[in-house]
Amino acid sequence: MYNQINILIADDHSLVAKLLKANLIDEKSFNVVGLAKDGAQVIELLKKNDVNVLLLDIDMPKVDGIKVLNEVKDLYPGLKIIMLTNHTEGFLIKKALELGANGFITKFAECDEVKEAIFKVMEGESYLCNTSFQSLVKKIKFPKANQDYYEDDDLNANEKQKKNVDKNTLILKLQLLSDREKEILDLIIKENTTKTISEKLYLSTRTVETHRKNIIQKLGVKNSLSLMKLADEIKIVEKLHSVE
């Protein structure tokens, strides 16, 4: 087991990055050295920190994740890079691997799988989540599929992938939450871990986890990371306090 693995998280959704950090630092050997909100900041933080693993989103302003991957892989040959993204297109997974990515995980993955991927790539292995693997296999079988997704390789995914969030629907979903669930959701958004929440609210960690699962189910998201992304997009923190 490693004494310490230095991790840099690159994601333009700050709440997603902060939640991921909060979950990763529960692992004793993990040390999150920084959070980068765009590709340019990734490059600057790599210069200033000794980083072992870079968790790299694709959709980022200024410099997208694919371009960052292409630039830093040769500059830092010992750096392990795991793409952590909403994208599941096979051709994009293939391209990332060809450029030197050590792993590819969708944001639908649980944090435990992200931890597993970090350990795997540190051991010299590659890691693909099941969704990524299936997409890559499909790409190999049907090589021309989705080839025109990005024009001239310009990753304008922020515009192409964004979905309009129905805020009214979300407010209705928030009304399904109990007062305790709203309280716990507010703490989750503020980067509190399950253990911290249990201590603040004098609840068992099992009870907090049960509430977390209920919140995820009621809001119609797949996991905590999806919850945080949704929260960031529609400013759920403010909405919490306006829902009766």
Backbone as CSV, one residue per row, in Angstrom:
resi,resn,N_x,N_y,N_z,CA_x,CA_y,CA_z,C_x,C_y,C_z
1,MET,0.837,-1.195,0.000,0.000,0.000,0.000,0.873,1.246,0.000
2,TYR,0.398,2.296,-0.637,1.176,3.517,-0.774,1.071,4.371,0.484
3,ASN,2.186,5.038,0.833,2.155,5.965,1.954,1.311,7.187,1.613
4,GLN,1.471,7.700,0.396,0.691,8.860,-0.025,0.611,8.938,-1.541
5,ILE,-0.583,9.179,-2.038,-0.803,9.399,-3.463,-1.345,10.812,-3.624
6,ASN,-0.596,11.651,-4.297,-1.003,13.038,-4.511,-1.917,13.134,-5.728
7,ILE,-3.096,13.706,-5.521,-4.135,13.725,-6.553,-4.528,15.157,-6.881
8,LEU,-4.656,15.436,-8.163,-5.174,16.723,-8.640,-6.503,16.468,-9.337
9,ILE,-7.536,17.211,-8.937,-8.866,17.055,-9.524,-9.136,18.235,-10.448
10,ALA,-9.494,17.940,-11.695,-9.802,18.992,-12.676,-11.244,18.852,-13.130
11,ASP,-12.082,19.794,-12.708,-13.504,19.777,-13.074,-14.043,21.187,-12.936
12,ASP,-14.734,21.684,-13.960,-15.227,23.051,-13.892,-16.475,23.194,-13.037
13,HIS,-17.073,22.077,-12.627,-18.174,22.110,-11.665,-17.563,22.026,-10.260
14,SER,-17.462,23.159,-9.600,-16.721,23.219,-8.337,-17.328,22.333,-7.262
15,LEU,-18.655,22.230,-7.223,-19.280,21.409,-6.189,-18.996,19.927,-6.407
16,VAL,-18.971,19.507,-7.668,-18.617,18.120,-7.981,-17.184,17.832,-7.524
17,ALA,-16.280,18.758,-7.849,-14.872,18.581,-7.472,-14.716,18.523,-5.960
18,LYS,-15.437,19.384,-5.253,-15.318,19.423,-3.797,-15.894,18.167,-3.143
19,LEU,-17.007,17.667,-3.686,-17.575,16.430,-3.140,-16.638,15.261,-3.383
20,LEU,-16.072,15.211,-4.584,-15.130,14.145,-4.900,-13.933,14.205,-3.961
21,LYS,-13.429,15.401,-3.720,-12.309,15.569,-2.791,-12.688,15.065,-1.403
22,ALA,-13.872,15.443,-0.930,-14.313,15.040,0.405,-14.379,13.522,0.543
23,ASN,-14.780,12.843,-0.526,-14.853,11.381,-0.489,-13.473,10.741,-0.607
24,LEU,-12.606,11.320,-1.411,-11.280,10.731,-1.609,-10.407,10.830,-0.369
25,ILE,-10.506,11.938,0.350,-9.610,12.118,1.503,-9.984,11.219,2.673
26,ASP,-11.102,10.500,2.558,-11.397,9.473,3.559,-10.400,8.323,3.463
27,GLU,-9.787,8.172,2.296,-8.751,7.150,2.095,-7.427,7.706,2.633
28,LYS,-6.843,7.023,3.600,-5.673,7.548,4.307,-4.499,7.860,3.382
29,SER,-4.337,7.083,2.328,-3.173,7.267,1.459,-3.390,8.327,0.382
30,PHE,-4.585,8.916,0.325,-4.885,9.918,-0.695,-4.686,11.332,-0.161
31,ASN,-4.012,12.154,-0.937,-3.821,13.558,-0.608,-4.199,14.390,-1.824
32,VAL,-5.288,15.138,-1.721,-5.724,15.981,-2.836,-4.973,17.302,-2.753
33,VAL,-4.084,17.526,-3.715,-3.207,18.706,-3.666,-3.862,19.950,-4.250
34,GLY,-4.949,19.780,-5.005,-5.584,20.953,-5.576,-6.795,20.623,-6.424
35,LEU,-7.593,21.661,-6.691,-8.760,21.570,-7.566,-8.586,22.577,-8.691
36,ALA,-8.677,22.113,-9.914,-8.526,22.995,-11.075,-9.880,23.143,-11.763
37,LYS,-10.258,24.372,-12.076,-11.560,24.615,-12.689,-11.484,24.757,-14.206
38,ASP,-10.274,24.788,-14.756,-10.125,24.826,-16.208,-8.777,24.230,-16.598
39,GLY,-8.619,23.983,-17.894,-7.413,23.318,-18.358,-6.141,24.103,-18.110
40,ALA,-6.222,25.416,-18.230,-5.039,26.245,-18.000,-4.564,26.133,-16.557
41,GLN,-5.522,26.058,-15.628,-5.166,25.942,-14.221,-4.552,24.581,-13.916
42,VAL,-4.987,23.549,-14.630,-4.374,22.224,-14.468,-2.871,22.306,-14.719
43,ILE,-2.520,22.921,-15.820,-1.109,23.016,-16.209,-0.311,23.791,-15.172
44,GLU,-0.892,24.869,-14.638,-0.201,25.668,-13.621,-0.016,24.884,-12.336
45,LEU,-1.040,24.147,-11.916,-0.951,23.377,-10.673,0.018,22.204,-10.794
46,LEU,0.123,21.633,-11.976,1.090,20.560,-12.188,2.521,21.067,-12.044
47,LYS,2.741,22.312,-12.426,4.072,22.896,-12.298,4.453,23.115,-10.833
48,LYS,3.446,23.377,-10.004,3.697,23.759,-8.618,3.609,22.599,-7.631
49,ASN,3.063,21.475,-8.053,2.829,20.360,-7.129,3.379,19.051,-7.679
50,ASP,3.734,18.174,-6.765,4.142,16.819,-7.125,2.880,15.971,-7.200
51,VAL,2.399,15.722,-8.398,1.121,15.040,-8.588,1.353,13.634,-9.128
52,ASN,0.716,12.653,-8.504,0.799,11.270,-8.974,-0.349,10.917,-9.916
53,VAL,-1.551,11.406,-9.570,-2.743,11.065,-10.352,-3.539,12.333,-10.649
54,LEU,-3.890,12.499,-11.921,-4.740,13.603,-12.353,-6.100,13.046,-12.748
55,LEU,-7.152,13.484,-12.058,-8.524,13.150,-12.437,-9.014,14.283,-13.326
56,LEU,-9.197,13.987,-14.598,-9.345,15.035,-15.608,-10.696,14.985,-16.316
57,ASP,-11.473,16.044,-16.149,-12.723,16.180,-16.895,-12.402,16.574,-18.338
58,ILE,-13.327,16.350,-19.243,-13.114,16.731,-20.639,-13.679,18.119,-20.909
59,ASP,-14.897,18.366,-20.453,-15.554,19.644,-20.729,-15.082,20.706,-19.743
60,MET,-14.085,21.489,-20.146,-13.578,22.567,-19.307,-13.299,23.793,-20.157
61,PRO,-13.448,24.984,-19.579,-13.169,26.210,-20.339,-11.677,26.419,-20.574
62,LYS,-11.365,27.331,-21.466,-10.000,27.731,-21.823,-9.249,26.635,-22.555
63,VAL,-8.964,25.539,-21.855,-8.293,24.390,-22.483,-9.050,23.141,-22.068
64,ASP,-9.610,22.394,-23.030,-10.394,21.211,-22.678,-9.500,20.054,-22.249
65,GLY,-10.124,19.034,-21.677,-9.373,17.921,-21.097,-8.537,17.141,-22.085
66,ILE,-9.019,16.962,-23.301,-8.251,16.224,-24.304,-6.971,16.973,-24.659
67,LYS,-7.081,18.287,-24.796,-5.896,19.082,-25.100,-4.910,19.099,-23.928
68,VAL,-5.448,19.136,-22.711,-4.582,19.048,-21.532,-3.843,17.718,-21.522
69,LEU,-4.576,16.637,-21.760,-3.978,15.302,-21.813,-2.843,15.254,-22.824
70,ASN,-3.095,15.782,-24.006,-2.101,15.774,-25.070,-0.857,16.576,-24.690
71,GLU,-1.064,17.646,-23.935,0.047,18.523,-23.583,0.879,17.998,-22.419
72,VAL,0.222,17.460,-21.395,0.964,17.140,-20.165,1.540,15.723,-20.142
73,LYS,1.021,14.832,-20.971,1.475,13.446,-20.895,2.972,13.328,-21.185
74,ASP,3.457,14.079,-22.148,4.886,14.028,-22.474,5.710,14.816,-21.458
75,LEU,5.124,15.893,-20.916,5.850,16.708,-19.942,6.023,16.000,-18.609
76,TYR,5.052,15.161,-18.258,5.078,14.443,-16.982,4.846,12.953,-17.242
77,PRO,5.858,12.266,-17.718,5.679,10.856,-18.122,5.268,9.925,-16.987
78,GLY,5.572,10.299,-15.751,5.195,9.450,-14.622,3.800,9.720,-14.109
79,LEU,3.153,10.759,-14.614,1.818,11.146,-14.163,0.765,10.176,-14.684
80,LYS,-0.093,9.705,-13.792,-1.206,8.836,-14.179,-2.441,9.712,-14.381
81,ILE,-3.089,9.552,-15.525,-4.226,10.397,-15.859,-5.480,9.548,-16.056
82,ILE,-6.502,9.871,-15.283,-7.792,9.197,-15.400,-8.819,10.217,-15.867
83,MET,-9.430,9.966,-17.016,-10.486,10.837,-17.505,-11.754,10.549,-16.703
84,LEU,-12.316,11.585,-16.107,-13.539,11.448,-15.305,-14.559,12.420,-15.880
85,THR,-15.529,11.890,-16.623,-16.343,12.750,-17.486,-17.742,12.188,-17.683
86,ASN,-18.624,13.022,-18.207,-19.965,12.566,-18.589,-19.977,11.878,-19.945
87,HIS,-18.905,12.036,-20.700,-18.857,11.483,-22.055,-18.731,9.962,-22.049
88,THR,-19.454,9.337,-22.957,-19.374,7.881,-23.102,-19.129,7.475,-24.553
89,GLU,-18.812,8.439,-25.421,-18.604,8.115,-26.831,-17.343,7.265,-27.007
90,GLY,-17.506,6.161,-27.728,-16.399,5.234,-27.905,-15.186,5.840,-28.572
91,PHE,-15.423,6.690,-29.595,-14.284,7.265,-30.306,-13.477,8.186,-29.397
92,LEU,-14.168,8.840,-28.439,-13.486,9.750,-27.527,-12.658,8.968,-26.503
93,ILE,-13.193,7.853,-26.054,-12.447,6.971,-25.143,-11.194,6.450,-25.848
94,LYS,-11.371,6.017,-27.082,-10.251,5.506,-27.869,-9.175,6.571,-28.042
95,LYS,-9.606,7.781,-28.348,-8.650,8.859,-28.544,-7.888,9.174,-27.258
96,ALA,-8.597,9.207,-26.139,-7.952,9.495,-24.860,-6.900,8.441,-24.526
97,LEU,-7.226,7.190,-24.764,-6.268,6.110,-24.502,-5.065,6.203,-25.434
98,GLU,-5.319,6.545,-26.683,-4.218,6.700,-27.642,-3.280,7.840,-27.245
99,LEU,-3.842,8.865,-26.620,-3.035,10.004,-26.186,-2.313,9.753,-24.862
100,GLY,-2.610,8.610,-24.246,-1.873,8.242,-23.043,-2.645,8.223,-21.753
101,ALA,-3.964,8.385,-21.811,-4.757,8.287,-20.585,-4.620,6.879,-20.006
102,ASN,-4.541,6.809,-18.682,-4.405,5.524,-18.000,-5.746,4.928,-17.608
103,GLY,-6.784,5.755,-17.635,-8.100,5.259,-17.264,-9.190,6.163,-17.792
104,PHE,-10.410,5.641,-17.808,-11.559,6.400,-18.293,-12.773,5.957,-17.484
105,ILE,-13.380,6.908,-16.763,-14.532,6.614,-15.911,-15.606,7.655,-16.167
106,THR,-16.854,7.226,-16.238,-17.943,8.188,-16.359,-18.318,8.692,-14.969
107,LYS,-18.964,9.854,-14.930,-19.352,10.445,-13.653,-20.536,9.734,-13.011
108,PHE,-21.059,8.722,-13.684,-22.098,7.914,-13.072,-21.495,6.881,-12.113
109,ALA,-20.174,6.762,-12.111,-19.505,5.797,-11.240,-19.589,6.243,-9.790
110,GLU,-19.526,5.275,-8.886,-19.477,5.593,-7.466,-18.050,5.983,-7.082
111,CYS,-17.921,6.680,-5.966,-16.596,7.125,-5.517,-15.668,5.941,-5.220
112,ASP,-16.236,4.835,-4.772,-15.403,3.647,-4.502,-14.725,3.154,-5.778
113,GLU,-15.414,3.291,-6.913,-14.807,2.864,-8.175,-13.690,3.819,-8.583
114,VAL,-13.869,5.105,-8.295,-12.809,6.074,-8.574,-11.566,5.724,-7.745
115,LYS,-11.778,5.383,-6.496,-10.654,4.990,-5.632,-9.959,3.748,-6.188
116,GLU,-10.759,2.775,-6.611,-10.198,1.547,-7.187,-9.366,1.864,-8.429
117,ALA,-9.880,2.756,-9.261,-9.161,3.132,-10.480,-7.822,3.784,-10.158
118,ILE,-7.798,4.614,-9.122,-6.550,5.276,-8.729,-5.510,4.246,-8.313
119,PHE,-5.914,3.299,-7.498,-4.970,2.255,-7.070,-4.492,1.422,-8.265
120,LYS,-5.408,1.115,-9.179,-5.042,0.298,-10.339,-4.001,0.995,-11.213
121,VAL,-4.241,2.271,-11.518,-3.291,2.963,-12.411,-1.952,3.187,-11.714
122,MET,-1.969,3.336,-10.387,-0.713,3.484,-9.655,0.094,2.190,-9.676
123,GLU,-0.604,1.077,-9.881,0.069,-0.220,-9.983,0.505,-0.520,-11.416
124,GLY,0.293,0.441,-12.310,0.733,0.267,-13.689,-0.319,-0.312,-14.616
125,GLU,-1.540,-0.487,-14.124,-2.607,-1.041,-14.949,-3.443,0.084,-15.561
126,SER,-4.225,-0.264,-16.560,-5.211,0.659,-17.106,-6.555,0.350,-16.468
127,TYR,-7.440,1.336,-16.471,-8.752,1.102,-15.867,-9.845,1.736,-16.712
128,LEU,-10.826,0.935,-17.085,-12.024,1.420,-17.765,-13.233,0.970,-16.962
129,CYS,-14.137,1.905,-16.672,-15.384,1.485,-16.055,-16.163,0.664,-17.079
130,ASN,-17.188,-0.029,-16.632,-17.912,-0.928,-17.524,-18.541,-0.179,-18.700
131,THR,-19.099,1.002,-18.426,-19.716,1.788,-19.497,-18.689,2.175,-20.553
132,SER,-17.528,2.611,-20.098,-16.469,2.997,-21.035,-15.988,1.814,-21.850
133,PHE,-15.838,0.673,-21.187,-15.370,-0.524,-21.880,-16.352,-0.939,-22.982
134,GLN,-17.638,-0.941,-22.652,-18.652,-1.330,-23.631,-18.682,-0.350,-24.812
135,SER,-18.509,0.940,-24.519,-18.491,1.944,-25.591,-17.278,1.771,-26.492
136,LEU,-16.148,1.425,-25.880,-14.929,1.219,-26.663,-15.070,0.002,-27.564
137,VAL,-15.649,-1.068,-27.050,-15.881,-2.273,-27.853,-16.792,-1.957,-29.024
138,LYS,-17.836,-1.174,-28.755,-18.780,-0.794,-29.819,-18.073,0.053,-30.878
139,LYS,-17.171,0.925,-30.435,-16.426,1.756,-31.376,-15.533,0.905,-32.270
140,ILE,-14.921,-0.106,-31.702,-14.051,-0.988,-32.486,-14.868,-1.765,-33.527
141,LYS,-16.079,-2.170,-33.129,-16.939,-2.910,-34.055,-17.520,-2.005,-35.135
142,PHE,-17.843,-0.754,-34.739,-18.451,0.200,-35.680,-17.603,1.471,-35.675
143,PRO,-16.474,1.453,-36.355,-15.476,2.526,-36.248,-15.937,3.909,-36.685
144,LYS,-16.994,4.026,-37.496,-17.419,5.338,-37.966,-18.524,5.956,-37.111
145,ALA,-18.935,5.257,-36.076,-20.022,5.754,-35.232,-19.612,7.032,-34.507
146,ASN,-20.494,8.041,-34.544,-20.288,9.315,-33.837,-19.036,10.073,-34.279
147,GLN,-18.525,9.776,-35.455,-17.261,10.385,-35.867,-17.368,11.902,-36.008
148,ASP,-18.576,12.394,-36.279,-18.730,13.825,-36.490,-19.210,14.557,-35.245
149,TYR,-19.064,13.935,-34.105,-19.575,14.555,-32.868,-18.912,15.899,-32.603
150,TYR,-17.589,15.970,-32.791,-16.877,17.230,-32.638,-16.400,17.699,-34.010
151,GLU,-16.713,18.902,-34.406,-16.254,19.437,-35.676,-14.821,19.912,-35.534
152,ASP,-13.958,19.423,-36.429,-12.548,19.804,-36.435,-11.891,19.588,-35.089
153,ASP,-12.372,18.597,-34.370,-11.774,18.226,-33.087,-11.880,19.321,-32.034
154,ASP,-12.758,20.272,-32.246,-12.936,21.349,-31.268,-13.988,20.915,-30.266
155,LEU,-13.569,20.688,-29.016,-14.467,20.116,-28.024,-15.376,21.189,-27.429
156,ASN,-16.400,21.554,-28.195,-17.350,22.537,-27.692,-18.469,21.827,-26.942
157,ALA,-18.080,20.902,-26.071,-19.072,20.063,-25.413,-19.901,20.828,-24.401
158,ASN,-19.378,21.946,-23.916,-20.180,22.726,-22.976,-21.483,23.176,-23.627
159,GLU,-21.423,23.515,-24.924,-22.617,23.922,-25.644,-23.396,22.718,-26.170
160,LYS,-22.679,21.671,-26.593,-23.343,20.544,-27.249,-23.949,19.553,-26.266
161,GLN,-23.375,19.475,-25.057,-23.819,18.480,-24.102,-24.740,19.022,-23.023
162,LYS,-24.791,20.336,-22.873,-25.615,20.903,-21.810,-27.098,20.595,-22.048
163,LYS,-27.781,20.246,-20.983,-29.212,19.990,-21.070,-29.941,21.058,-20.257
164,ASN,-31.068,21.456,-20.757,-31.849,22.438,-20.024,-32.485,21.788,-18.812
165,VAL,-32.205,22.349,-17.657,-32.740,21.794,-16.420,-34.106,22.407,-16.148
166,ASP,-35.063,21.582,-15.913,-36.409,22.049,-15.588,-36.432,22.402,-14.113
167,LYS,-36.253,23.675,-13.826,-36.139,24.105,-12.432,-37.436,23.910,-11.659
168,ASN,-38.548,24.101,-12.342,-39.829,23.919,-11.658,-40.008,22.480,-11.211
169,THR,-39.593,21.548,-12.061,-39.680,20.136,-11.705,-38.799,19.838,-10.506
170,LEU,-37.608,20.428,-10.500,-36.693,20.189,-9.390,-37.261,20.724,-8.081
171,ILE,-37.882,21.903,-8.138,-38.473,22.469,-6.929,-39.549,21.539,-6.378
172,LEU,-40.334,20.963,-7.284,-41.351,20.006,-6.856,-40.712,18.786,-6.206
173,LYS,-39.583,18.334,-6.775,-38.881,17.186,-6.190,-38.326,17.524,-4.813
174,LEU,-37.824,18.757,-4.670,-37.292,19.171,-3.376,-38.370,19.173,-2.300
175,GLN,-39.595,19.421,-2.717,-40.702,19.422,-1.760,-40.979,18.024,-1.212
176,LEU,-40.468,17.013,-1.891,-40.626,15.640,-1.409,-39.674,15.327,-0.264
177,LEU,-38.651,16.165,-0.109,-37.656,15.912,0.931,-38.195,16.316,2.293
178,SER,-37.867,15.510,3.287,-38.210,15.875,4.665,-37.275,16.982,5.137
179,ASP,-37.604,17.610,6.246,-36.744,18.659,6.789,-35.346,18.118,7.086
180,ARG,-35.285,16.904,7.604,-33.982,16.299,7.899,-33.192,16.060,6.620
181,GLU,-33.868,15.591,5.557,-33.182,15.345,4.290,-32.666,16.645,3.677
182,LYS,-33.453,17.729,3.792,-32.986,19.027,3.309,-31.755,19.474,4.084
183,GLU,-31.768,19.220,5.380,-30.640,19.597,6.232,-29.386,18.828,5.824
184,ILE,-29.548,17.542,5.579,-28.413,16.697,5.180,-27.936,17.072,3.776
185,LEU,-28.865,17.352,2.866,-28.486,17.757,1.523,-27.669,19.046,1.563
186,ASP,-28.077,19.984,2.390,-27.343,21.240,2.532,-25.917,20.978,3.007
187,LEU,-25.748,20.046,3.935,-24.414,19.714,4.445,-23.576,18.979,3.399
188,ILE,-24.226,18.128,2.615,-23.513,17.430,1.536,-22.951,18.452,0.549
189,ILE,-23.768,19.414,0.182,-23.364,20.435,-0.778,-22.213,21.276,-0.233
190,LYS,-22.157,21.402,1.090,-21.088,22.181,1.727,-19.860,21.320,2.034
191,GLU,-19.746,20.189,1.311,-18.533,19.351,1.314,-18.369,18.466,2.551
192,ASN,-19.384,18.354,3.379,-19.263,17.528,4.583,-19.311,16.046,4.227
193,THR,-18.439,15.272,4.827,-18.450,13.833,4.636,-19.550,13.205,5.493
194,THR,-19.825,11.936,5.233,-20.840,11.230,6.018,-20.507,11.261,7.503
195,LYS,-19.248,11.054,7.830,-18.831,11.057,9.228,-19.057,12.415,9.872
196,THR,-18.698,13.477,9.154,-18.875,14.829,9.689,-20.348,15.151,9.892
197,ILE,-21.172,14.765,8.920,-22.608,15.010,9.038,-23.178,14.273,10.252
198,SER,-22.746,13.038,10.430,-23.251,12.252,11.569,-22.886,12.914,12.897
199,GLU,-21.685,13.486,12.958,-21.252,14.159,14.190,-22.016,15.456,14.414
200,LYS,-22.256,16.206,13.346,-22.955,17.493,13.478,-24.419,17.313,13.861
201,LEU,-25.040,16.259,13.335,-26.474,16.059,13.558,-26.760,14.993,14.616
202,TYR,-25.692,14.447,15.205,-25.831,13.409,16.234,-26.620,12.205,15.712
203,LEU,-26.241,11.792,14.509,-26.851,10.624,13.885,-25.773,9.578,13.629
204,SER,-26.170,8.328,13.480,-25.210,7.294,13.100,-24.856,7.462,11.629
205,THR,-23.682,6.984,11.241,-23.279,7.087,9.836,-24.232,6.284,8.954
206,ARG,-24.758,5.183,9.497,-25.705,4.377,8.721,-26.985,5.164,8.430
207,THR,-27.448,5.931,9.430,-28.648,6.750,9.232,-28.402,7.834,8.190
208,VAL,-27.227,8.453,8.239,-26.888,9.486,7.257,-26.849,8.893,5.858
209,GLU,-26.252,7.710,5.719,-26.183,7.059,4.405,-27.582,6.716,3.890
210,THR,-28.465,6.306,4.795,-29.847,6.012,4.395,-30.537,7.271,3.881
211,HIS,-30.341,8.388,4.597,-30.916,9.661,4.148,-30.332,10.067,2.795
212,ARG,-29.014,9.860,2.632,-28.361,10.218,1.366,-28.982,9.444,0.207
213,LYS,-29.196,8.147,0.402,-29.796,7.318,-0.646,-31.217,7.775,-0.962
214,ASN,-31.965,8.145,0.089,-33.339,8.622,-0.124,-33.354,9.932,-0.904
215,ILE,-32.407,10.821,-0.595,-32.312,12.102,-1.302,-32.025,11.865,-2.776
216,ILE,-31.055,10.992,-3.050,-30.690,10.672,-4.429,-31.879,10.103,-5.191
217,GLN,-32.621,9.222,-4.529,-33.780,8.605,-5.177,-34.880,9.630,-5.444
218,LYS,-35.150,10.492,-4.479,-36.233,11.464,-4.627,-35.921,12.521,-5.683
219,LEU,-34.647,12.870,-5.808,-34.269,13.889,-6.790,-34.014,13.299,-8.174
220,GLY,-34.031,11.966,-8.259,-33.921,11.323,-9.558,-32.535,11.359,-10.163
221,VAL,-31.489,11.333,-9.309,-30.124,11.271,-9.808,-29.542,9.907,-9.486
222,LYS,-28.378,9.596,-10.105,-27.836,8.246,-9.978,-26.933,8.070,-8.772
223,ASN,-26.200,9.116,-8.401,-25.274,9.007,-7.274,-24.940,10.389,-6.745
224,SER,-24.058,10.445,-5.757,-23.737,11.714,-5.105,-23.084,12.702,-6.060
225,LEU,-22.229,12.212,-6.969,-21.581,13.112,-7.925,-22.610,13.748,-8.854
226,SER,-23.571,12.958,-9.308,-24.635,13.500,-10.155,-25.456,14.522,-9.381
227,LEU,-25.661,14.257,-8.105,-26.387,15.194,-7.248,-25.662,16.522,-7.168
228,MET,-24.349,16.486,-7.002,-23.576,17.710,-6.881,-23.543,18.487,-8.188
229,LYS,-23.477,17.780,-9.294,-23.486,18.474,-10.578,-24.824,19.183,-10.784
230,LEU,-25.898,18.519,-10.450,-27.221,19.117,-10.559,-27.317,20.337,-9.648
231,ALA,-26.777,20.209,-8.449,-26.813,21.314,-7.497,-26.062,22.518,-8.036
232,ASP,-24.928,22.289,-8.659,-24.111,23.380,-9.194,-24.810,24.075,-10.349
233,GLU,-25.459,23.310,-11.191,-26.062,23.873,-12.393,-27.245,24.783,-12.082
234,ILE,-28.032,24.448,-11.096,-29.256,25.229,-10.861,-29.265,25.914,-9.504
235,LYS,-28.100,26.035,-8.877,-27.967,26.745,-7.609,-28.927,26.187,-6.571
236,ILE,-28.811,24.895,-6.354,-29.736,24.214,-5.454,-29.593,24.687,-4.003
237,VAL,-28.413,25.201,-3.669,-28.207,25.658,-2.297,-29.224,26.732,-1.940
238,GLU,-29.396,27.710,-2.852,-30.379,28.771,-2.594,-31.803,28.231,-2.600
239,LYS,-32.068,27.280,-3.510,-33.409,26.742,-3.628,-33.846,26.019,-2.340
240,LEU,-32.890,25.384,-1.671,-33.214,24.609,-0.479,-33.973,25.440,0.552
241,HIS,-33.564,26.681,0.690,-34.104,27.510,1.741,-35.402,28.222,1.336
242,SER,-35.784,28.045,0.057,-37.008,28.675,-0.417,-38.144,27.676,-0.598
243,VAL,-37.821,26.374,-0.415,-38.828,25.333,-0.601,-39.580,25.130,0.707
244,GLU,-40.860,25.176,0.660,-41.665,25.004,1.880,-41.649,23.539,2.315
